[in-house]
Structures are given as structure tokens and as C-alpha cells.
Amino acid sequence: MEKTSPTRYGRLAQSFHWLTAVLVLSAFILGPEGSEQNIYLPIADFERQWHETLGLSVFALVALRLLWRFFDQRPAAPDLPRWMNRLSAGVHGLLYLLLFAVPLSAIAGAWLEGHPLTLLAGLQIAPPIAASHDLGESISELHGLLGDVILWLAGLHAAAAIFHHFRLKDQVLVSMLPRWLPFFNRPPKI
């Protein structure tokens, strides 16, 4: 298994990163809209099951990703002003926090509203906690807000990577891209 080098993340780290991005975006797109009554209508079952399955997949993938970080190294950081390093660390930390908070808020909201989690295979995970509908509804609303925040923050993260590549002309973007992407894997022109 290719581990991270001084200039690039390894294949597994890259796979975790891009698969997380695809799952989060897919879960956002397939997220059911509307009131609790509409979300839990039989006509919305398939969409909700996809959303819940993707959300739990994000949670599991991010847990594995963090575990992998203990065994892998990070590429050397470019020489940047202190404020940029701090901002980068803050955004990454907030993204990780949200990658856990968004699925956990969905689970807590559904269970507190008295609904099981229903996955694509038809597997249902019944609420192991007593219902508290008002609290569950509040947490479900928070889940929707956090879902919006993570998309905006991920967009900022992507924009920063593009800024690094085209304006700062460093290897930040390239370090997370697969080698088979020829356009971005050329060294930036200085």
C-alpha cells in the first residue's frame, strides 16, 4: 500500500478524501426536504434510505480515515504565513468535526422523534432511547443547518486548494490528487 510521501498523500489517504467528498455531496443531494411528516411518507422511503445509508457510510469512512492518520504521515506543508497555516488547520478541524456531527445529529434527531434508521438493505435500527419529539425536531433542524455548513466549508476548502495551485503555485492541490490526472499533476509554472 502506497503511503504518504514528503510531497503527496498515499493512495489510501487520497481514496478516503475523495470518497468522503463524493458521499457527502451525494447525501446532500439525496437529502429529503420538508417537514417530518413528508420525510417519513412511504413515497420518500427510497430517498431517505439512500440518504441515511450514505450518512452512516460517511461516519464510518471518516472514523477509518482518522484511524489511518495515526499510521500515515502528512506531506510536508508549504512555507506559508502563520495565519494561513492556522486557518488551514482550523478549517480541517472544523470539517472533521462536521463529518461526525452531521451524521450523529441525524441519528439523534430521528431516534428522538421516534423513527428508526432505515438503510437500503431494508435493515432498520430502532431507537435505543426514549422519544423526546421536540428535542428530536430541534436536532433534526440543526442537522439540516450543519449539512449546509459542511457544503459551504467544503467549497471554501476546494477553492483554497485551487488558489494554492494557480496563485501560490505550490503542491497542496497536487498532493491530494491521483497521479493519473495529468493536467494538475504537472508542476505549477513559476
Secondary structure, DSSP 4 states (H G I P E B T S, - for coil): -PPP-SSS--HHHHHHHHHHHHHHHHHHHT---S-HHHHTSGGGHHHHHHHHHHHHHHHHHHHHHHHHHHHS--PPPP---HHHHHHHHHHHHHHHHHHHHHHHHHHHHHHHTT--EE-TTS-EE--SS---HHHHHHHHHHHHHHHHHHHHHHHHHHHHHHHIIIII--STTGGGS-TT-TTTTSPPP-
